[in-house]
Amino acid sequence: RSRRETAAPVEVGHRANSACILGWIAMKLNRRLQWDAERERFLGDEEANRLLHRPMREPWHGRA
């Protein structure tokens, strides 16, 4: 509300949260994964990539 800078830069928060999500996906699939941080996708693993997004409830929709 104040429009002040956050305690940490947004990019730092995004990367910290990503590390948690990536760890959860690796544990769920029970295997090592290769992550492309620039593209934010797993290399050669569509099953793991599908776990990066969840279906959204109407009227919202995900990426095209």
HELIX and SHEET records of a PDB file:
HELIX    1   1 VAL A   10  LEU A   29  1                                  20    
HELIX    2   2 GLU A   46  ARG A   50  1                                   5    
SHEET    1   A 2 TRP A  35  ASP A  36  0                                        
SHEET    2   A 2 ARG A  41  PHE A  42 -1                                        
END                                                                             
